[in-house]
């Protein structure tokens, strides 16, 4: 029995390219259902997608993360393909990515972008992707190459266990951290990455969305790695308090007096703050483990690609 495949295309003002995307995926995956979610477009995105044969729906909350949240909640399938509507990703790679997911029993296959033209993958975006990919690898595990790729294939158990928290383009970072935290089997495949067609404009802001991703990384570290974060802060505070305390102790041993009372009060305050930070990390670490166990149970409650 053929697996039920859903191609998910979040779109905002992509009338110049969405029809091409739908037709290409219909050609390479003729049995798949293609869903285009229009995110308050002011052009003819919805009409172009419908004319090309897609199932068109609308999400009023602005932002890619909000669209993905709605897609994952609404659509039932065994295999999900998420791709941007800008015609930069190669639909011909989709069957091979699906085969990799099924044969290796994976939960996510990422299309690693291989750009053949400088204009298709700007140097600022390339550097930001490398920086964030390296940062996530150091913190959560070194199993990723292209953190911000918008071309991914998911299993049902990934999609139905994924609590979407992001509202915008940070969603790709959240995909990766979710998979790494639950130690899901992952795969990558190199895919061609082309330039947008004429009339299609990128919605990604290098600095604004870069700061959003950086803030999300901090939030994920706080939520998923609280003990190293708060424990590290406690160590820094303790070291600083010791540095301030040494001259006070030397003076006290020499004279029996504490002449710099404000510094002594500061040292005591720092020691209390460091202690609170350390124990906060321990408490939050236990909470995080309980939450991860619940997510893992939800993940295991869904069938994998070979169970259908």
C-alpha positions in Angstrom: 0.0 0.0 0.0 1.4 3.4 -1.0 2.1 5.8 1.9 0.0 8.9 2.1 2.4 11.8 1.3 1.5 15.5 2.0 3.5 18.3 0.5 3.2 21.4 2.7 3.9 24.8 1.1 3.6 27.9 3.3 3.3 31.0 1.2 3.2 34.8 1.5 3.1 36.8 -1.7 4.6 34.1 -3.9 2.4 34.5 -7.0 5.5 34.5 -9.3 6.7 31.1 -8.1 4.0 29.1 -6.3 2.4 27.7 -9.5 5.8 26.4 -10.6 6.4 24.7 -7.2 3.0 23.0 -7.2 3.4 21.7 -10.8 7.0 20.4 -10.1 5.9 18.5 -7.1 2.8 17.1 -8.8 5.1 15.9 -11.6 7.6 14.2 -9.3 5.1 13.0 -6.7 1.9 12.4 -8.6 0.2 10.5 -5.8 0.9 13.2 -3.1 -1.5 15.9 -2.0 -0.1 19.4 -2.2 -1.4 21.9 0.4 -0.6 25.6 0.0 -1.4 27.7 3.0 -1.8 31.4 2.1 -0.5 33.6 4.9 -2.4 36.9 4.2 -0.9 37.4 0.8 -1.8 40.7 -1.0 -1.2 39.3 -4.5 -2.7 36.3 -6.4 -0.8 33.6 -4.6 -3.9 31.6 -3.7 -5.3 31.8 -7.2 -2.1 30.7 -8.8 -1.7 27.8 -6.4 -5.3 26.7 -7.0 -4.9 26.9 -10.8 -1.8 24.6 -10.5 -3.8 22.0 -8.7 -3.0 22.6 -5.0 -5.4 22.4 -2.1 -5.4 26.0 -0.9 -6.1 27.0 2.7 -5.6 30.2 4.7 -3.8 31.0 7.9 -4.5 34.5 9.3 -1.7 34.6 12.0 1.3 36.1 10.3 4.6 34.2 10.2 6.0 30.9 8.9 5.9 29.3 12.4 2.2 30.0 12.7 1.5 28.5 9.3 3.5 25.4 10.1 1.7 25.0 13.4 -1.6 25.1 11.5 -0.4 22.7 8.8 0.9 20.1 11.3 -2.4 20.3 13.3 -4.8 20.1 10.3 -3.2 17.6 7.9 -3.0 13.8 8.4 -0.5 11.8 6.4 2.3 9.3 6.9 5.0 11.4 5.3 5.2 15.2 5.2 7.3 17.3 2.9 7.8 20.9 3.9 9.1 23.3 1.2 9.1 27.0 0.6 6.9 28.5 -2.1 9.8 30.4 -3.8 10.8 27.7 -6.3 14.4 27.7 -5.0 14.3 24.0 -4.0 14.5 21.1 -6.4 11.3 19.0 -6.4 13.1 16.1 -8.2 15.0 15.3 -5.0 11.8 14.6 -3.0 11.4 10.9 -4.0 15.0 10.2 -3.0 14.5 12.0 0.3 11.4 10.0 1.0 13.2 6.7 0.1 16.0 7.6 2.6 13.4 8.4 5.3 11.6 5.0 4.8 14.6 2.8 4.2 16.7 4.1 7.1 13.6 4.5 9.3 14.4 8.2 9.9 12.2 11.0 11.3 13.6 13.9 9.5 15.6 14.3 6.3 17.0 17.8 5.6 17.8 19.0 2.1 21.2 20.5 2.5 21.5 23.5 0.1 24.1 23.4 -2.7 23.9 26.8 -4.4 25.2 27.0 -8.0 24.9 30.8 -8.2 26.0 33.5 -5.7 22.7 35.4 -6.0 20.7 32.3 -5.0 22.4 32.0 -1.5 23.6 35.4 -0.3 26.9 35.6 1.6 25.2 37.1 4.7 22.6 34.3 4.8 25.4 31.7 4.2 27.5 33.1 7.1 24.4 33.3 9.4 23.5 29.7 8.6 27.0 28.5 9.3 27.2 30.5 12.6 23.8 29.2 13.9 24.5 25.7 12.7 27.8 25.6 14.6 26.2 27.1 17.7 23.4 24.5 17.8 25.9 21.7 17.1 28.1 22.7 20.0 25.1 22.9 22.4 22.7 20.2 21.3 24.8 17.8 19.3 26.8 17.7 16.1 24.4 16.0 13.6 23.4 18.8 11.4 24.9 20.7 8.4 22.2 23.1 7.2 20.2 24.4 10.2 18.0 26.9 8.3 17.1 24.8 5.2 13.4 25.1 4.3 13.3 21.8 2.5 12.6 18.8 4.9 10.8 15.5 4.9 9.2 14.4 8.2 7.7 11.2 9.5 4.3 11.3 11.1 5.7 10.7 14.6 7.9 13.8 14.2 5.0 16.0 13.1 2.5 14.8 15.7 5.0 15.1 18.6 6.3 18.5 17.6 5.0 21.4 19.9 5.5 24.4 17.5 6.4 27.4 19.6 8.0 29.7 17.0 6.0 32.3 15.1 8.3 33.1 12.2 11.5 31.9 10.4 13.0 30.6 13.6 10.9 27.4 13.0 13.8 25.6 11.2 15.9 26.0 14.3 13.1 24.6 16.5 12.8 21.6 14.1 16.4 20.7 14.6 16.6 21.1 18.4 13.4 19.1 18.8 14.9 16.2 16.9 18.3 16.4 18.7 16.7 16.6 22.1 14.6 13.5 21.5 17.6 11.8 19.8 15.6 11.0 16.7 17.2 9.3 13.8 18.1 12.0 11.2 19.4 12.2 7.7 20.6 14.8 5.2 20.8 14.9 1.4 22.4 17.5 -0.8 19.9 19.3 -3.0 20.4 22.0 -5.6 19.4 25.4 -4.5 18.5 27.9 -7.2 17.7 31.6 -7.5 14.2 32.9 -7.1 12.3 33.4 -10.4 11.8 37.0 -11.6 9.1 38.8 -9.5 9.7 36.7 -6.4 11.2 38.7 -3.4 12.7 37.2 -0.3 10.8 37.9 3.0 13.8 37.0 5.1 15.6 39.9 6.9 19.2 39.1 7.6 19.5 41.1 10.9 15.9 41.1 12.2 15.3 37.4 11.7 18.9 36.6 12.7 18.2 38.3 16.1 15.0 36.3 16.4 16.9 33.0 15.8 19.5 34.0 18.3 16.8 34.8 20.9 15.2 31.4 20.2 18.5 29.7 20.7 18.9 31.3 24.1 15.3 30.4 24.9 15.8 26.7 23.9 19.1 26.6 25.9 17.2 27.9 28.9 14.3 25.4 28.4 16.4 22.4 27.4 19.8 22.9 29.1 18.9 24.8 32.3 21.6 23.2 34.5 24.6 24.1 32.3 23.1 27.6 31.8 22.2 28.5 35.4 25.1 26.4 36.8 27.5 28.3 34.5 26.1 31.6 35.7 26.5 30.5 39.3 30.2 29.6 38.7 30.9 33.0 37.1 29.2 34.8 40.1 31.1 32.7 42.6 34.4 33.5 40.9 33.6 37.2 40.9 32.6 37.1 44.5 35.8 35.3 45.5 37.9 38.0 43.7 36.1 40.7 45.6 36.3 38.8 48.9 40.1 38.1 49.0 41.2 41.7 49.8 38.5 41.9 52.5 39.8 38.7 54.1 43.4 39.8 54.0 42.5 43.1 55.6 40.4 41.3 58.2 43.2 38.9 59.2 45.6 41.8 59.4 43.5 44.3 61.4 40.4 42.4 62.6 38.3 45.0 60.8 36.1 45.1 57.7 36.6 48.7 56.4 34.8 48.2 53.1 31.4 47.3 54.3 29.6 48.0 50.9 31.9 45.5 49.2 31.3 42.9 51.9 27.5 43.3 51.4 28.0 43.0 47.7 30.0 39.7 48.2 27.3 38.3 50.4 24.6 39.3 47.8 26.6 37.6 45.0 27.1 34.4 47.0 23.3 34.3 47.6 22.6 35.0 43.9 25.0 32.3 42.8 23.5 29.8 45.2 20.0 30.6 44.0 21.1 30.3 40.3 22.7 26.9 41.0 19.7 25.4 42.7 17.4 26.9 40.1 19.3 25.0 37.5 18.9 21.8 39.4 15.2 22.3 39.8 14.6 23.3 36.2 16.7 20.4 35.0 14.4 18.0 36.7 11.4 19.8 35.2 13.0 19.6 31.8 13.6 15.9 32.1 9.9 15.3 32.9 8.8 17.4 30.0 11.2 15.5 27.7 9.8 12.2 28.9 6.3 13.3 28.0 7.4 14.4 24.5 9.2 11.1 24.0 6.1 9.2 25.0 4.0 11.2 22.6 6.6 10.6 19.9 6.6 6.8 20.6 2.8 6.7 20.4 2.9 7.5 16.7 3.8 4.8 14.1 7.1 5.2 12.2 7.4 5.2 8.3 7.7 1.3 8.1 4.8 0.6 10.4 2.1 1.7 8.0 
